[in-house]
């Protein structure tokens, strides 16, 4: 019998979890940025293999939370540790290991599920450096396996797929062959816009921006999909950064997002973007609900 099961991808911010998910699934269902804390909620993506099915759960990077947004993000990541068949701890091999890595690995001490250490970004590390990194990381936990990979180049992913399939149950497929992700189309549209905001505003808006979909008009979807979004910032001084001189920045963000949306939805897209100041939205429970950030649940041991 083939195998099928759930795999949680956990780790510090910017370890490359979303890039890994996109590479496995073969489609861009999670946005990618070089800024930490890009992923804000759990994202499910399905890898349909010849001899099984892996249901990946990409999670926000685990860090010390400073706002209600961050609390919800970290809780969403930790909650998955109880719900999956195998855990993939994704570690950035190109960055110096520190207390953050030890903190994340410490959360795994009491889990009973198999944990696979995934050393990502090995394309940025010389081979002589890799072995000492593996030896050090293996002290954190009794890992079921250690697999060096590069989510960017695809190196090592075939082996990682085999290792993960070995640790999920024998089972019929969980999802149909054409199932890709649990992300609603509105959420995907909002995230694609946010990715472009992160790319072009760089350090001016580190974590203080969000995107909400006001209207998702499918009435003429076969010929034109109309999407209306609001980009939220926290300060009045941040609004002109997103709009740019003469509207140049918002136009660039909109053009790049529209092209990605057309590729994903396979139809023409009309995209309308507005910018709105919403002070302290990261601590506003109602706004977080509207943006689809999962509510924190009572913390239980994994």
C-alpha positions in Angstrom: 0.0 0.0 0.0 1.1 3.5 -0.7 1.8 6.0 2.1 0.2 9.3 2.9 0.4 11.7 5.8 0.9 15.2 7.2 4.3 16.9 7.4 4.8 20.1 9.4 7.6 22.4 8.3 8.8 24.4 11.3 11.8 26.5 12.1 13.1 30.0 12.6 11.9 32.9 10.4 13.5 33.0 7.0 14.8 29.4 7.1 13.3 28.8 3.7 10.2 26.8 4.7 7.9 28.5 2.1 10.4 28.1 -0.7 10.6 24.4 0.2 6.8 24.1 0.2 6.5 25.7 -3.2 9.3 23.5 -4.7 7.6 20.3 -3.5 4.1 21.3 -4.6 5.3 22.7 -8.0 3.4 25.9 -7.7 3.7 29.2 -5.8 1.1 28.9 -3.0 3.2 30.6 -0.3 4.8 34.0 -0.8 8.6 34.3 -0.4 10.6 37.2 0.9 14.0 37.8 2.4 12.3 39.5 5.3 11.7 37.4 8.4 8.1 36.6 9.5 6.8 36.7 5.9 4.5 33.7 6.5 1.7 34.6 8.9 -0.6 31.6 8.9 -0.5 27.9 8.3 -0.5 26.9 4.6 -1.3 23.4 3.4 0.2 22.2 0.1 0.0 18.7 -1.3 2.8 16.8 -3.0 1.4 13.9 -5.1 4.2 11.3 -5.4 4.2 8.1 -7.4 4.2 6.0 -4.2 2.3 8.2 -1.8 1.1 11.6 -0.9 2.7 14.2 1.4 0.5 16.9 2.9 2.9 19.7 3.9 1.9 22.3 6.5 4.0 25.4 6.2 4.0 27.4 9.4 5.1 30.9 10.5 8.7 31.2 11.7 8.9 30.6 15.5 10.2 33.6 17.3 9.6 35.6 20.5 6.3 37.4 19.9 5.9 41.2 20.5 2.4 41.8 19.2 -0.9 39.9 19.1 -0.1 39.2 15.4 3.1 37.5 16.4 1.4 35.6 19.2 -1.1 34.1 16.8 1.7 33.3 14.3 3.8 31.4 16.8 0.8 29.6 18.3 -0.2 28.5 14.8 3.2 27.0 14.3 3.4 25.2 17.6 -0.1 23.9 17.4 0.8 21.8 14.3 3.3 19.8 16.2 0.4 17.8 17.7 -1.5 17.3 14.5 0.9 15.9 12.0 2.6 12.5 11.4 6.2 13.8 11.0 7.9 17.1 11.7 10.5 18.7 9.4 12.7 21.1 11.3 14.0 23.5 8.7 17.3 25.1 9.6 19.2 27.7 7.5 22.7 26.1 7.0 24.1 29.4 5.7 23.4 31.3 8.9 25.2 31.0 12.2 23.4 28.8 14.6 22.2 30.6 17.7 19.8 30.7 20.6 16.9 30.9 18.2 17.7 27.5 16.7 18.1 26.1 20.2 14.8 27.6 21.3 12.9 26.0 18.4 14.6 22.6 18.9 13.8 22.8 22.6 10.1 22.9 21.7 10.6 19.4 20.1 12.0 17.7 23.2 8.6 16.3 24.3 7.1 15.4 20.9 6.6 11.8 20.2 6.4 12.2 16.4 9.5 11.6 14.3 11.5 14.7 13.6 13.6 15.1 10.4 16.3 17.7 10.4 16.3 19.6 7.1 19.4 21.6 6.6 18.4 24.1 3.9 20.4 26.5 1.7 23.4 24.1 1.3 24.0 25.8 -2.0 25.4 28.7 0.0 27.7 26.5 2.1 31.0 24.9 1.1 31.1 21.1 1.5 33.9 21.2 4.2 31.7 23.4 6.3 28.6 21.2 6.0 29.8 18.2 8.1 30.5 20.3 11.3 27.1 22.0 10.9 25.4 18.6 10.8 27.3 17.3 13.8 26.4 20.4 15.8 22.7 20.4 14.8 22.3 16.7 15.6 23.0 17.4 19.3 19.7 19.3 19.6 17.5 16.3 19.2 17.3 12.5 18.4 16.4 13.2 14.8 14.9 10.4 12.8 17.1 11.5 9.9 19.2 14.4 8.7 18.8 15.6 5.1 20.8 18.5 3.6 18.9 20.3 0.8 18.6 23.4 -1.2 15.0 24.5 -1.8 16.3 27.0 -4.3 18.1 24.5 -6.6 16.2 21.4 -5.7 19.3 19.6 -4.5 18.5 16.8 -2.0 14.7 17.0 -2.3 14.3 13.6 -3.9 16.0 12.0 -0.8 14.0 14.2 1.5 10.8 13.1 -0.2 11.8 9.4 0.3 12.7 10.0 4.0 9.4 11.7 4.7 7.3 9.1 3.0 9.0 6.4 5.2 7.7 8.2 8.3 4.1 8.6 7.3 1.5 5.8 7.6 0.5 3.4 5.0 -2.7 4.9 3.6 -4.8 5.8 0.6 -4.3 9.4 -0.6 -5.8 12.0 1.7 -6.7 14.4 -1.1 -7.7 14.0 -4.7 -5.0 14.1 -7.4 -5.9 17.6 -8.5 -5.9 19.1 -4.9 -3.1 21.7 -4.4 -3.7 23.8 -1.3 -6.3 24.8 1.3 -5.6 28.5 0.8 -8.8 30.4 -0.3 -8.4 32.3 -3.6 -9.0 35.6 -1.8 -6.1 34.8 0.7 -3.8 33.9 -2.2 -4.6 37.1 -3.9 -3.9 39.2 -0.8 -0.6 37.4 -0.2 0.6 37.9 -3.7 0.0 41.6 -3.3 1.8 41.6 0.1 4.8 39.9 -1.5 5.2 42.7 -3.9 4.9 45.3 -1.2 7.6 43.6 0.8 9.8 43.3 -2.2 9.7 47.0 -3.2 9.4 48.8 0.1 12.4 46.9 1.5 13.3 48.0 5.0 10.9 51.0 5.2 8.0 48.7 6.1 9.5 45.7 7.9 6.4 44.1 9.4 3.9 46.9 9.6 1.9 46.2 6.4 -1.0 43.8 5.6 -3.3 43.3 2.7 -7.1 42.7 2.8 -9.3 41.8 -0.1 -12.4 44.0 -0.2 -14.0 42.4 -3.3 -13.3 39.3 -5.3 -15.6 39.6 -8.3 -15.9 36.4 -10.3 -18.9 37.3 -12.4 -16.9 37.4 -15.6 -14.1 35.1 -14.5 -13.5 33.4 -17.8 -12.6 36.7 -19.4 -11.8 39.0 -16.5 -11.4 38.5 -12.7 -11.8 41.8 -10.7 -9.9 42.0 -7.4 -10.1 45.0 -5.1 -7.5 45.2 -2.2 -6.5 47.5 0.6 -2.9 47.7 1.8 -2.8 48.6 5.5 0.0 50.5 7.1 0.3 51.7 10.7 1.6 55.3 10.2 0.6 58.2 8.0 4.3 58.6 7.1 4.3 55.0 5.6 1.4 55.7 3.2 3.5 57.8 0.7 6.2 55.1 0.8 3.7 52.6 -0.6 2.1 55.0 -3.1 5.5 56.5 -4.2 6.1 59.7 -6.1 3.3 60.3 -8.6 1.9 56.9 -7.7 4.9 55.1 -9.2 5.4 52.6 -6.4 1.8 51.5 -6.1 1.7 51.1 -9.9 4.8 48.9 -9.8 3.4 46.8 -7.0 0.1 46.5 -8.8 1.6 45.5 -12.2 3.8 42.8 -10.8 1.0 41.4 -8.6 -1.5 41.4 -11.5 0.9 39.4 -13.7 1.4 36.8 -10.9 -2.3 36.6 -10.4 -3.0 36.1 -14.1 -0.5 33.3 -14.2 -2.1 31.6 -11.1 -5.7 32.1 -12.0 -5.1 31.6 -15.8 -7.3 34.5 -16.8 -7.0 38.3 -17.2 -7.1 40.2 -13.9 -8.2 43.7 -13.1 -6.5 44.7 -9.8 -7.4 47.8 -7.8 -5.2 48.8 -4.9 -5.8 51.3 -2.1 -3.6 52.3 0.8 -5.2 52.9 4.3 -3.7 53.8 7.6 -4.8 51.5 10.4 -2.8 52.3 13.6 -1.6 49.3 15.6 -3.5 46.8 13.5 -1.1 44.1 14.7 -2.6 44.3 18.1 -6.2 44.6 17.0 -8.0 41.3 17.4 -10.9 42.3 15.0 -8.5 43.3 12.2 -6.5 40.1 12.6 -9.7 38.1 12.3 -10.6 40.0 9.1 -7.2 39.4 7.7 -7.6 35.6 8.3 -4.8 35.3 10.9 -5.8 32.2 13.1 -6.8 32.9 16.6 -4.6 31.6 19.4 -5.8 28.6 21.2 -4.9 27.5 24.7 -1.3 26.3 24.6 -1.0 22.5 25.1 2.1 20.3 25.2 3.0 19.0 21.7 
